[in-house]
Amino acid sequence: MKKSLAALICLLVLNLSFAQEKKYPSLLWEISKDNNKPSYLYGTMHVSERIAFHLSDVFFEKLLSTDKVALESNPETWLDELQNSPGDMVMGMNPYGQYQFYKSFQRSPLKNELLKQSFMFNDFMLNGILYRTNDSFNDYQEDTYLDMFIYQVGKRTNRTIVNLEEYKESRQLVEKAFLSNSRFDPPAWAKKMSKDKPMNILMEDAYREKNLDMIDSINRGMNSPDYNKFMLFERNGNMVKRMDSIFKKGETLFIGIGAAHLPGHDGVIEMLREKGYTVKPVSGDYTIKGRGQKDKLDHAFQYFNYTNQTTSDGILTLAAPSKLYEFEFPGMSMAASPDLKNGAYVNVIRLKNYDFLRKNNYTSSLTKIDSLLYEYIPGNITKKEKIKINGFDAFDISNKTKEGDSQRYWIISTPLEYLIISVLGKSEFVENQSKNMLASIKIKNTGNNWEKVSPIQGGYSVQVPSYHNIVANDKFGSLMGNPEILAHDKTDGSYYFVIEKTLNDIEYLEETEFELKRIQYEFYKKLKIDSTNGKFSQNPLTYTSQSKLNDNKTIRLKSVIHGSHYYLLGTVSNETKTKQFFDSFKLENFNYYREPKMYKDTILNYTVKTQIDPGSSEIDYEYYYKNHLYNSDKNHFEGSNKSRTISSESKQNIIVNYRKFPRYGHYETIDSLWNTIVKNNRIDFEFEAFNKKTYKNDDGKDVMDVYFKKPESAQIVKTRYIASDLGYHSIKTLVDNDYKGNDPYIERFFNDFTPSDSVNGISIFEQKTNLFLNDIESEEDSIRSSALKSVHYIKFKDEDFPALSKLIENFEFEEDESYYKNSLIAKIGELNHPQTNQFLINYYHKNSGDSNLQLGVIEAFTKKKNKQDYKTILKLMDEDLPLPSSSHDLFGTFGSMAADPENSAKIIGDLLKYRSIPEYQNHIISLTAYLMESGKLAPRKIRPYRKDILTLAKLELKRTTSNWMDSKRSQTDYYEYTTPTDISLLKSYITLLQPFSHEKENQEFFQKVEKLDIPELLLFTLDQKLEADDNVSDQLIKKISKEKNSQWELYEILKRNNKLDKFPKEISKEHLALSVLIGENGQINEKEDSIKFLTTKNAAYKNKSYEIYFFKIKTKNIYTGIDMTEVGYTAFELDKDNTFKISTKKEKEKETNLILEEVYETAEVAVEVTEIAVEAGVQYDENEDDSVFSHSGIEYIDDEYLEETYKSEIDRVLFHNKKRVSFESDYYGGYLGY
């Protein structure tokens, strides 16, 4: 009620304030001081919609009365600022990402889609700079947005343009603003206001009414305080400071900035007033005079002679209004030259001409493009003339858009590329300006000589024909993508190319021979040809191959990998010239042409000299959130792990990581830290460390230099770790295995890198007990809470026992902090102090009324892993058995016991006496079965309890049977799948009773089990019998084999137990393949779908051979019900005897569940689960399931296309675990109704 009333009052006050006289009643304001000539301030909208152009006559009068024009930023600097901030761009852009890396080497003749994209991209690229228009709303827009209009008026009337903000600072503030608004919850009054109208409509209404007061209120209500701080207030201060400095020089300004910057106590108007300026509104109407003035200014073009500009590779020269800004994009490159004051630009789209890769003898021509011009040229083509430009075929095209804007295109076909030169602008400007441009277009002549070339960043050199291009080979364009060389020898029509890609993956080292071949495989695959005559060469390791495009055209490829740089060389030429080209390729040092500058990273705490400022990334803003916002539930003492990638001209990346230690983290010595790091690299990445060197640097910090490698990879990871009190830094980069320290960027970076811990702390090698005890007693809730949440990090020593026991006894824990109290009790269990046992015993009895604390004591004793301590556990339970409110609370206790099977097995017989207690029953049965399965518990130990176990087993069997029947009854629809019945507990009973299966009552129990139609249960029973070398009836095997889903698991069980002779002869290999396919694919219904066996294929890679069984499946889409046909298959790895290979590892599902459940319960997932599991004997192997591989959902096209399907899917079978390999897209026909 109070909240509703407050919201109502706010809304009433807001409405009343709007009804009163407005404090900021205009968009145009006069700024004056000391009788000086006034300046003017106008609030803009950064859009081209007409709402922004309700301009009064006085607007034009004041605009033309000032000395200079000031904007938030000067459009003339935008592209230069972008090029001067390469860290903001995507370095070494790969459109496919590392997971489809090899695909990025594919090339093909020009396709219609790429041509269409190039024409569309032509407009899109510079629209944001010049126009910001939307073709769908042309009738409701002006030619450009208001800020650009003000700029153009200033330039066309010869006024200087001033920027009020620095590019980088402004960009960072804007990014912070957008990110800080993501979790803001507006107040009730603001929500109510936006109920009827969205925020953008409210803002438009306020702007239309020139109501800056409303704009200010909307901003404050709909955006977070931090958003307004970064987006408006801090920027306002920067802009006012700049204005003031200009005013002091006696110069007048017409200032155009976003309207939201003007109002409010933190707005530009009030900030100027605080500096002593008089700022008052200026009003006026928009009459015929003003509209005439605007029309006149719109068409006041300033024609001037464009100057000749040349692309970075020297291929093309043409007249342009400014320098050519070169950009590299997937499939194309672009060179843009804006004419900002006239609202026009010259643009060059370059499409590499790979038509020489066609299988026919098709030569480059404009015929194909000619047929598409009607579709791709905007508006109406008024002239199309086929001409020659420097001897090359070309089109000269003039057109007029539907808005009446004239445009000019020259489309030129050369042996190396298609050039699309366009001149675009408004009204008649282009028609007049472009009249003399044709004569300026010059294209490099084809020559007969060969010459040595190298891209701007170096790395290699190669001999190519003098007629060649290297697109994006300037200091900026090369940062967006690797320059690519394409060359043509006109004497014999041969072609040569070099494709370079960079991949800085420091976590995955692939087999180099595989990568060299795979790059070429993807290239050939795109052209639908196969390679022949492949061979490796050494020093350096390379791979060459060739293939026939047709009887007269041979393509030859050579691939090279050197560190993070991948190269593919290719020719369509004769063997002699190909050898000359391939042999001329030499690896060279990289050219680092930028002057290194000092970079200070205040998030990762280091300084270093580097050529390229990395720019902001998500970690900067993540850090802001974590340390300044929404931190009420934050653990301030947990560690952190953050990385930043720093690139270079060569696109050689160095990855900097800072791992901050938890506040209570502890290592005994520096060697223990280094050993842990090396161990983690082995576990996480399968890396082997070599050339390890530890020392202290000049600053006294501990350093470890180490290289990491993997067998069969020619790449290694050069790494340096630098430890400090609070954490450690790592710097890593990928280099070749023969790296000699000859890369100046890498070596300078490693040597200059200086950690700069901003806060002093207690060393990771010091004991943290006293620190923890002080923190937990803190009056600050956040400190106390963080300390408790970090309990698991602390490593107490025996001498800490008095303080720790006193804390447990006397500290006042809150009701919701019992978990942390138990964690501290468990820590006592890890100590060897002589008084720990007595303390735990006393504490157990003292807390008789709190079963959870008693369970904590029991878990503490399990940590000791001592036979005598387990006897103490039994004694305590006999004296006062804990009975928690939920059996779930016992997971931690029994999980701890499972982690110590040796000692648990010694007391399990005594624990079984609690089997009748409901809370304990299932836990005890599961633990006992696990101990027996693991071989730690002999069956004779539980013989005295077998009758009671049988009674409980019968009840569980009854319960399972009922659940199973209910689930079967509920399955009625075609694809309605029921939730599987949980039979894990029944499995435990079967495990316990199997050693006594010869006894009559137990025989009856197993007979009832075998009568059930639960496949999983029957398979488990069979496995138990075989492992116990018990008699297995043929009827059981036959019953299991009737269920297609179970046939493969039946095969696995029989083979694992060396009983494959019992496998039913009538089940063929095709049946087994289908069994796997049905089991893996939940969308296949064997009773309703049509499944037809197609063929068997064999495949092999290295020491693995596979048999692959393909099927055609006619099924229904489970979402739409639409019929569809697809291909599916199962691939089996073959054993030495040509039988199907199976996993030899005995499944440890129960063990894993017991252990990991305890981990999650007691450590909030803060501990490293992998290491705990490994210590407990649970092994993880990412390749363990490769022996069987099944896949479905592959589109069936027709029988003729099946061979292509087989080929692509065999590829998937062999290399599905290679993370950089890409495969054909899966088919989910009918999913969207087609």
Buried (B, 14 or more C-beta within 10 A) or exposed (E): EEEEEEBEEBBEEBEEBEEEEBBBEBBBBBBBBEEEEBBBBBBBBBBBBEBBBEBBBBBBBBBBBBBBBBBBBBBBEBBBBBBEBBBBBEBBBBEBEEEBBBBBBBBBBBEEEBBEBBBEBBBEBBBEBBBBBEEEEEEEBBBBBBBBBBBBBBBBEEBEBBBBBEBBEBBBBBBBBEBBBEEEEBBBBBEBBBEEEEBEEBBBBBBEEBBBBBBBBBBBBBBBEBBBBBBBBBBBEBBBEBBBEBBEEEBBBBBBBBBBBBBBEBBBBBBBBEEEBEBEBBEBEBEEEBBEBBEEBBEEBEEEEBEEBBBBBEBBBBBBBBBBBBBBBEBBBBBBBBBBBBBBBBBBBBBBBBBBBBEEEEEBEBEBBEEEBEEBBBBEBEEBEEEEBBEBBBBBBBBBBEBEBBBBBBBBBBBBBBBBBBBBBBBBBBBEBBEEBBEBBBBBEBBEEBEEBBBBBBBBBBBBBBBBBBBBBBBBBBBBBBBBBBBBBEEEBBBBBBBBBBBBBBEBBBBBBBBBBBBBBBBBBEBEBEBEEBEEEEEEBBBBBBBBBEEEBBBBBBBBBBBBBBBBBBBBBEEEBBBBBBEBBEBEEBBBEBEBEEBEBEBBBBBBBBBBBBBBBEBBBBBBBBEEBEEEEBBBBBBBEBBBBBBBBBBBBBBBBBBBBBBBBBBEEBEEBBBEBBEBBEBEBEBBBEEEEBEEEEEEBBBBBBBBBBEEBBBBBBBBBBBBBBBBBBBBBBBBEEBEEEBBBBEBBBEBBBBEBEEEBBBBBEBBBEBBBEBBEEEEEBBBBBBBBBBBBBBBBEEBBEEBBEBBEEBEBEEEBBBBBBBBBBBBBBBEBEBBBEBBBBBBEEBEEBBBBBBBBBBBBBBBBBEEBBBBBBEBBEEEEBBBEEBEBBBBBBBBBBBBBEBBBBBBBBBBBBBEEEBBBBBBBBBBBBBBBBEBBEBEBBEEBBEBBBEBBBEBBEBBBEBBEEBEEEEEEEBEEEEEBEBBBBBBBBBBBBBBBEBEEBEEBBEEBBEBEBBBBBBBBBBBBBBEEBEBEEEBBEBBBEBBBBBBBBBBBBBBBEBBEBBBEEBEBBBBBBBBBBBBBEBBBEEEBEBEBBEEBEBEEEEBBBBBBBBBBBBBBBEBEBEBBBBBBBBBBBEEEEBBBBBEEEEBEBBBBBBBBBBBBBBBEBBEBEEBBEEBEBEEEEEEEBBBBBBBBBBBEEEEEBEEBBBEBBBBBBBBEBEBBBBBEEBBBBBEEE
